[in-house]
Amino acid sequence: MNQLLLGAAFPFAVGLILYVRRRARASLRLLTVVPAAMAAGALWAVAPDIPRLLGWSGLYLRLARSPWTDIFLFHYTIDRLESDSPLFGLGLVLMAAALSAAAWREMALRETD
């Protein structure tokens, strides 16, 4: 779960900086590109785990033991150090809630114009 959070965190942070710089206004592009980039980053971070989902145990085990999988946002290192915590899931939920709140606020502001 922490790999998903790490993969989504950088695009979220960039989007948050842009949102704050624009005085809490979000364009349609920001509201579509940031979630897409977050999903792509999260998918990139867990790419070495996809063979396990497809039932390809041999490939998954080779990837799990290979330090070169650190190119997937430090996947190998995180697998060695990670611990289960509900805080990682909470972080993802909070990022999704923040994006939803920005979209909701933008929609409400445009309706009053």
C-alpha positions, -999 to +999 in steps of 0.1 A: +000+000+000+029+024+007+041+019-029+008+031-042+010+062-019+045+069-030+036+066-066+007+090-063+023+114-039+046+133-064+019+141-090-005+151-062+022+174-046+028+191-080-010+195-085-013+209-050+014+235-057-002+246-089-036+248-072-022+270-044-003+292-069-035+298-088-052+310-056-073+278-051-086+277-086-084+245-107-087+243-144-103+213-161-069+203-173-056+202-137-086+182-126-080+156-152-042+155-156-034+152-119-056+122-112-044+105-144-007+112-134-014+099-099-029+067-113+001+063-137+026+069-109+008+044-086+007+018-114+044+024-121+052+019-084+035-015-083+045-028-117+068-055-104+038-069-084+015-073-115+029-108-125+016-120-091-019-108-099-017-126-133-006-159-116+030-158-131+047-168-098+081-175-114+084-140-129+071-124-098+097-142-076+125-132-099+114-096-098+109-096-060+146-107-056+161-083-081+175-050-069+170-034-103+133-031-096+142+000-076+136+018-109+099+014-101+100+041-073+123+021-050+101-010-052+128-035-041+139-013-011+104-007+001+096-044-001+125-050+023+115-023+047+078-020+045+053-026+073+016-028+071-002+002+084-037+016+077-021+051+075-010+044+039-045+037+028-057+067+047-032+089+028-046+077-005-081+084+007-071+119+018-055+127-015-086+115-034-108+135-010-087+166-016-090+162-054-128+157-050-131+188-028-112+209-053-134+197-082-165+203-061-154+238-051-146+246-087-180+234-099-197+255-072-177+286-081-185+282-118-222+277-111-224+311-093-207+329-122 
